[in-house]
């Protein structure tokens, strides 16, 4: 049995966390030694709870590797252990690195190009949605990969923005890959894979998702990133946990400022005061890195709009200035009648120059 499979078997023991397994390996010397422990050896282990010892005694001689691997195969899930050469190098030195990773898609993209994590509220404002979608798209256009957590709100916007560009997006789940949460994002997960991206989790098939999974997930998001952008976050947002973890790991932290009267700006403003870089556009991010290796060939809006009518150009400029507008607001700001605005908006949608957001609002794509 190779090391990867030994990790897989031991990981399936009930109640054995990554931290506990790490302590166990440190005490006995190697993961291979664990499966050869006698019952007496197990009960003599130090710093291991009685419950874990009992589970080790119960399951260590009853591993059914074929059954465990069959479940992974049925769900098209691959796995890798921390001792494999292919294991992401960025994760090896974080606190409590995952000893096993389960994934779908191209694992190698973690080591390709720059990886920027983007996190924020699950219930963002239209402003936050626009910022997340635009920044992730513009970074992706420079072949920069975007990492997020496949949650509703900002996470989803970041993944979708990246898919529209040249980069690849990586989703780190707090659930197992056979039980994507939220289930409404299963379609998005498939789109990520179809685009050549990656879906990643430290949880095996059948794992029950708990609230504790989410902060654990965040350490992986920050761990595989080269920097973290917080788009919108309340004072107690989980996005700030990701930023704190990234700070501990030596990553660059960026924050998008917002409305001073909005609760969803308080988290971003807090970390800006504490030293996060105030981020108005992607140049604020790229300036922190050696950008010479990235593709700066933009799909500039000037190129795409050169054959548009003056009224269409006027609508684009108004939306760019305001960030996001409804049809009636476009009419008010441009003086163009609603019939022509509807016609022009439909043309801009077809050409992917604008995107329709929530509540029939339109933003620059």
C-alpha positions in Angstrom: 0.0 0.0 0.0 1.5 3.4 -1.0 1.6 6.4 1.3 -1.3 8.1 -0.6 -3.5 5.1 0.1 -2.4 4.8 3.7 -3.4 8.5 4.3 -6.7 7.8 2.5 -7.4 4.8 4.8 -6.4 6.5 8.0 -8.3 9.7 7.1 -11.5 7.6 6.9 -11.3 6.8 10.7 -14.0 8.6 12.5 -13.0 11.6 14.5 -9.4 11.7 13.3 -8.7 15.4 12.4 -5.8 16.7 10.4 -4.2 18.1 13.6 -4.6 14.8 15.5 -3.3 12.8 12.6 -0.3 15.1 12.4 0.4 14.6 16.1 0.1 10.8 15.6 2.6 10.8 12.7 5.0 12.9 14.8 4.8 10.4 17.7 5.2 7.2 15.8 7.6 8.5 13.1 5.7 8.0 9.8 2.3 7.3 8.4 3.3 3.8 7.5 3.9 3.0 11.2 0.4 3.8 12.2 -1.3 0.9 10.4 1.2 -1.6 12.0 0.5 -0.5 15.6 -0.7 -3.1 18.0 -3.7 -2.5 20.2 -1.3 -2.1 23.2 0.7 0.5 21.2 -2.4 2.4 20.4 -3.6 2.7 24.0 -0.1 3.8 25.0 -0.1 6.7 22.6 0.3 10.2 24.1 -1.8 13.3 23.5 -4.5 11.3 21.8 -8.0 11.1 23.3 -9.4 7.8 24.4 -12.2 8.1 21.8 -9.7 8.3 19.0 -7.7 5.4 20.4 -10.8 3.3 20.5 -11.6 4.2 16.8 -8.1 3.3 15.8 -8.3 -0.1 17.5 -11.7 -0.6 15.9 -10.9 0.4 12.3 -7.2 0.0 11.8 -7.4 -3.6 10.9 -10.7 -3.3 8.9 -9.7 -0.9 6.1 -11.5 -1.6 2.9 -9.3 0.5 0.5 -11.1 -0.8 -2.6 -14.5 0.4 -1.2 -13.1 3.8 -0.3 -11.5 4.3 -3.7 -14.6 3.0 -5.5 -16.6 5.9 -4.0 -14.0 8.4 -5.3 -14.0 6.8 -8.7 -17.8 6.9 -8.9 -17.7 10.6 -8.3 -14.7 11.3 -10.6 -12.6 12.5 -7.7 -8.8 12.3 -7.5 -6.7 12.6 -4.4 -3.2 13.5 -3.3 -1.3 13.4 0.0 1.1 15.8 1.5 4.1 13.5 0.7 3.4 13.5 -3.0 5.6 15.6 -5.3 2.5 17.0 -6.9 1.2 18.4 -3.6 1.0 22.2 -3.8 4.2 23.6 -2.4 2.5 26.7 -1.1 0.4 24.6 1.3 3.3 22.6 2.8 4.4 25.3 5.2 1.1 26.7 6.5 -0.2 25.9 9.9 -1.9 22.4 9.9 -1.6 21.8 6.1 -4.2 19.4 4.8 -2.6 15.9 4.7 -5.0 14.8 1.9 -6.5 16.9 -0.9 -9.5 15.7 -3.0 -9.9 17.4 -6.3 -11.5 17.6 -9.7 -9.9 19.4 -12.6 -6.3 20.6 -13.3 -4.3 20.6 -10.0 -1.2 22.0 -11.8 -2.8 25.4 -12.2 -2.1 26.1 -8.5 1.6 26.4 -9.5 1.0 28.3 -12.7 0.9 32.1 -13.0 -0.2 34.3 -10.1 -3.0 33.1 -7.8 -5.2 35.9 -6.2 -7.9 35.0 -3.7 -11.0 37.1 -3.7 -13.5 36.8 -0.8 -16.4 38.8 0.6 -20.0 38.8 1.7 -22.6 36.2 0.8 -25.2 39.0 0.5 -23.3 41.7 -1.3 -24.6 45.1 -2.5 -24.8 45.8 -6.3 -21.6 47.8 -5.8 -19.8 44.8 -4.3 -21.1 42.6 -7.1 -19.8 45.0 -9.7 -16.4 45.3 -8.1 -15.9 41.6 -7.7 -17.0 40.7 -11.2 -15.0 43.5 -12.9 -11.8 43.0 -10.9 -11.8 39.2 -11.3 -12.4 39.5 -15.0 -9.7 42.1 -15.5 -7.2 40.0 -13.5 -8.1 36.9 -15.4 -7.5 38.8 -18.7 -3.9 39.0 -17.6 -3.7 35.2 -17.1 -4.0 35.6 -13.3 -5.9 32.8 -11.6 -8.7 33.6 -9.2 -9.3 31.6 -6.0 -12.5 31.7 -4.0 -14.8 29.5 -1.9 -17.8 28.8 -4.3 -20.2 30.4 -1.8 -23.1 32.6 -2.8 -22.5 36.3 -3.3 -18.9 37.7 -3.8 -17.4 34.2 -4.3 -19.7 33.3 -7.1 -19.2 36.7 -8.8 -15.4 36.2 -8.7 -15.5 32.7 -10.2 -17.8 33.9 -13.0 -15.7 36.9 -13.7 -12.6 34.8 -14.0 -14.3 32.3 -16.3 -15.0 35.2 -18.8 -11.2 35.9 -19.0 -8.1 34.0 -19.8 -7.1 32.9 -16.3 -8.4 29.8 -14.5 -10.5 29.8 -11.3 -10.0 27.6 -8.3 -12.9 26.8 -5.9 -12.0 25.6 -2.4 -15.0 23.9 -0.8 -16.0 23.5 2.8 -17.9 20.4 1.8 -16.9 17.2 0.1 -16.8 17.2 -3.7 -19.7 14.8 -4.0 -21.9 17.1 -1.9 -21.3 20.7 -3.2 -22.6 23.4 -0.9 -24.6 25.4 -1.7 -26.3 23.0 -4.0 -27.4 25.9 -6.2 -23.8 26.4 -7.2 -23.4 22.9 -8.7 -23.9 24.4 -12.2 -21.1 27.0 -11.5 -18.8 24.2 -10.3 -19.3 22.4 -13.6 -18.6 25.6 -15.5 -15.3 26.0 -13.6 -14.3 22.5 -14.6 -15.4 22.9 -18.2 -13.2 26.1 -18.4 -10.2 24.1 -17.2 -10.3 25.2 -13.6 -10.0 23.3 -10.3 -12.3 22.3 -7.5 -10.6 21.4 -4.3 -11.5 20.1 -0.8 -9.8 18.4 2.2 -12.9 16.4 2.9 -13.6 12.8 1.6 -16.8 11.7 0.0 -19.6 11.3 2.5 -18.2 14.0 4.9 -20.9 15.9 6.8 -20.4 19.6 6.4 -20.3 21.5 9.7 -19.8 25.2 10.5 -16.2 24.4 11.6 -15.4 23.4 8.0 -15.5 27.0 6.8 -12.6 28.6 8.7 -10.6 25.4 8.0 -11.4 25.9 4.3 -10.2 29.5 4.5 -6.7 28.5 5.4 -6.5 26.6 2.1 -7.8 29.6 0.2 -5.2 31.8 1.7 -2.5 29.1 1.6 -2.6 28.6 -2.2 -2.9 32.3 -3.0 -0.2 34.9 -3.6 -2.5 37.6 -2.3 -6.1 38.2 -1.0 -8.6 40.8 -1.9 -11.6 41.5 0.4 -14.4 43.1 -1.6 -17.2 43.5 0.9 -17.3 42.3 4.4 -19.0 43.1 7.7 -17.0 43.4 10.9 -17.4 39.7 11.8 -17.3 38.4 8.2 -15.5 35.0 7.5 -13.7 36.9 4.7 -11.7 38.7 7.4 -10.6 35.3 8.8 -9.2 34.5 5.4 -7.4 37.9 5.4 -6.0 37.2 8.9 -4.7 33.8 7.8 -3.2 35.3 4.7 -1.4 37.9 6.8 0.0 35.2 9.1 1.2 33.3 6.0 2.9 36.5 4.6 0.5 37.2 1.8 -0.4 40.6 0.4 -3.8 41.8 1.7 -6.0 44.1 -0.4 -9.3 45.7 0.5 -11.9 47.5 -1.7 -13.3 50.6 0.1 -17.0 51.1 0.2 -19.8 53.3 1.4 -19.0 54.6 4.9 -22.7 54.1 5.9 -22.8 50.5 4.8 -22.3 47.7 7.3 -20.6 45.7 4.5 -17.9 48.3 4.3 -16.9 48.1 7.9 -14.7 45.0 7.6 -12.8 46.3 4.6 -12.3 49.7 6.2 -11.1 48.0 9.4 -8.3 46.0 7.7 -7.4 49.1 5.5 -6.8 51.0 8.8 -4.7 48.0 10.0 -2.5 48.0 6.9 -4.3 46.3 4.0 -3.8 48.1 0.7 -6.7 50.2 -0.3 -7.7 48.9 -3.8 -9.6 50.9 -6.3 -8.6 49.0 -9.4 -6.4 46.1 -10.5 -3.3 48.3 -10.9 -3.3 48.7 -7.1 -2.8 44.9 -7.0 -0.4 44.4 -10.0 1.9 47.1 -8.6 2.6 44.8 -5.7 4.0 42.1 -8.0 6.5 41.8 -10.8 3.9 42.1 -13.5 6.4 41.6 -16.4 5.5 37.9 -16.6 1.7 38.4 -17.0 -0.2 39.0 -20.2 -1.3 42.6 -20.3 -3.1 42.3 -23.6 -6.5 43.7 -22.6 -9.7 43.3 -24.5 -10.1 47.0 -24.3 -13.5 48.5 -24.4 -12.3 51.1 -26.9 -11.7 48.3 -29.4 -15.1 46.7 -28.8 -17.1 49.9 -29.0 -15.5 51.6 -32.0 -18.5 50.9 -34.3 -21.3 51.7 -31.7 -23.7 54.6 -32.1 -23.2 57.8 -30.1 -26.3 56.9 -28.0 -24.7 53.5 -27.2 -21.4 55.2 -26.2 -23.3 57.6 -24.0 -25.1 54.8 -22.2 -21.8 53.0 -21.7 -20.1 56.1 -20.2 -23.1 56.7 -17.8 -23.0 53.0 -16.6 -19.2 53.2 -16.2 -19.5 56.4 -14.2 -22.4 55.2 -11.9 -21.2 51.6 -11.6 -24.7 50.0 -12.0 -28.0 51.3 -13.2 -31.5 50.2 -14.0 -33.2 51.0 -17.3 -35.2 54.0 -15.9 -32.0 55.4 -14.3 -30.2 55.1 -17.7 -33.0 57.1 -19.3 -32.8 59.8 -16.6 -29.0 60.1 -16.9 -28.9 60.1 -20.7 -32.1 61.7 -21.8 -32.7 58.8 -24.2 -36.2 57.4 -24.4 -36.9 54.0 -22.9 -37.6 52.3 -26.2 -34.2 53.2 -27.6 -32.5 52.4 -24.3 -34.0 48.9 -24.3 -32.8 48.3 -27.9 -29.3 49.5 -27.2 -29.0 47.6 -23.9 -30.0 44.4 -25.8 -27.3 45.0 -28.3 -24.7 45.7 -25.6 -25.7 42.4 -23.8 -25.3 40.4 -27.0 -21.8 41.9 -27.5 -20.9 41.2 -23.8 -20.2 44.8 -23.2 -22.7 45.0 -20.3 -24.0 42.4 -17.9 -27.4 42.2 -16.3 -27.1 41.9 -12.5 -29.8 41.5 -9.8 -33.0 43.6 -9.8 -32.7 44.3 -13.6 -29.5 46.4 -13.0 -26.9 46.7 -15.7 -23.1 47.0 -15.3 -20.1 47.1 -17.5 -18.8 43.6 -18.2 
